[in-house]
């Protein structure tokens, strides 16, 4: 079947299999390898991308369901104005180690910052509980995100 | 040995929290991991795994799979007839694919190479395997029972890197035993005022590196190339060379960024089957495990332990006796080393009149078990520290005071013939006690616990590095340490920058490619900063030495390096090369080790909900006793990561096996800590006494916090009145224990 979709601000049209997952479409067809495969069951958040501005687990999201919609991956996020703020905060707080969870984490954070939901450190923890990180112990990420959201840690 | 105060020269790169050198690549999604690499003509491999924990293979029919469009080949044991197809760095017990018999559910039986992953996956379902099920040895108890089926018959063949001296023959399902003995243990217990004794269980745990094991293998006429998510590329190289009967130099291992390791990617894992499949296919093949597959590729050992500890009325610890059995699964993996390291950790860092430790590594029909951060220490520390606390309670003494009285002090011998203590443990435990408010009032249902332990760290001390300075005055470090998230590329750049008096931005540390990168034994055992760091320092010193020789009497700063190249080479070219090496001193035997004792000191405060049994960790404190922090922020982040993993080990994580079958093989059923598990207070205290054998007095860190926090949570829960003998401390277990205590009239305390 044919898929027409906006990816990182540009139109993309490709033939896909009906059962093709958005994660595989992005990684294998478009070479956008920033989204990572880990748990396959929507528990870890490493494959998170934004569809129409909302975080989805692309390992459990059919590529066909992105038809006509706007998909943002970390590669696209990194080109957007304002990304430097995220980059600066995550770098200064050493909010990453192996970096495997980082793209999904950043996209989730970006979406949450835009909705203004991050009103306290508790809210940050609750909102990010669907993005696992096995390396950092979360504190660096918490500090970076609280700073970005303007709330105290 | 370098002392801290001697290091005040250079560009000041050392001792500063410079930003991670890989942050930009990783934040922008540009960092390449093994699964992101595309090799021309690459195929996709999938592995057919046994559904049975123990069975005879009576037939395999691959014809239907081979006929499928897009399938290139199917690998079975029949393709390995020209090889001695058994591997294993400790014990060479594991076939590349099962030969006639499967010994665990998940064991590779066949593999398919196809044009895409979906086709490879579909082809697996067309392979017909007939099994005749055999009786299952599912637990340590079953494996040790008289007349138990033998999981691996035949003599034990030592692997290339067992490092354990002469291997004794297997006794039943016990493939390795480790014993340490000191003093007259029976006499000590006969005269003790207080003795605590118990049986304890530690769960099998999944390391969960978020990147699963991933390998791309290519087999050419004169070179086997692997792009692999492996922590120890040089050991993988040697093992692949031996297995496929080629010179070591004909195997090339390239390691991009690793998506976490924690020991799960140490030694050889999926590389042999990937090479065998690529060899048959005649094209490169990528095998990328799914989580359920990585869970049965390697894990942390489950353990059963019997321990007793004795104390006298004055508060002197007298003796300890330990028997422990490690479930290493169907193949040894790193089980023998885990068992030995656990044996060394078992007495704990106290001044004993006598101790005896008997540790055994046991085969069962479960997935192989190997390394997980702080292995051995994590297994034993919580038990030993629970007993120290219980003895203190019975003697009416403060647990902190008992530790002050009995902990070894710097320079004291810990194990016969081994390295004496190189850390101030009393100072360390006082710091963490203070951080969690030790001795202050506690609310009802709250407990506080301390934990002190040591971990033999450094593995075998062989590392080398090359520093190349180009005519523009910038430097590249070639070093075999893999960047697994710990920040090695940043820290090693800082060390080179310090010696070369360069801004750290002008030093680059690239990933390992064994074709070009000099030998480093491994990335694990907290060894990289200490050993690879020392090699990098020595290599950089050589380059700096050459620069000063060219400059003559004048003092040179980095701005003038390009001019020195012109002066020396007569053109704006040439290259200055420095080589640094670290090799064992003395006999080099492991028995003289360890390279250093990694400190595992922590404290915790917990709150227990009596009605649900839920344990909430309110505060934690850990010590990074690092000698010298090259990058303090990265040290803290290491300990924070270890803290959360320790919290998971203590409260949540457990691979549940029933009759040899793993019951919780997804991240939905296997719970790891999330953001919401962050303690309200998490103190990571850096201690710099300049007492490490590494550069500038540094020694490694990052593992001790896992063992320490696991233990401190257990001792804190006991302090709240609920002594537990089995991890993890699930709400159900804690609630049931509270009901038992109520019946015995011991709750509330």
Interface residues (C-beta under 8 A of the other chain):
Chain A: X17 X27 X32 X33 X34 X35 X36 X37 X38 X39 X40 X41 X43 X44 X46 X73 X74 X75 X78 X86 X87 X90 X91 X92 X94 X96 X97 X98 X99 X100 X101 X102 X103 X106 X124 X125 X126 X128 X129 X130 X131 X132 X133 X134 X135 X136 X137 X138 X139 X140 X141 X142
Chain B: X17 X19 X20 X22 X23 X24 X25 X26 X27 X28 X29 X30 X31 X32 X33 X35 X36 X118 X208 X209 X210 X211 X212 X257 X258 X259 X260 X262 X288 X290 X291 X484 X485 X486 X487 X633 X634 X637 X639 X640 X641 X642 X643 X644 X645 X666 X667 X668 X672 X673 X674 X675 X676 X678 X682
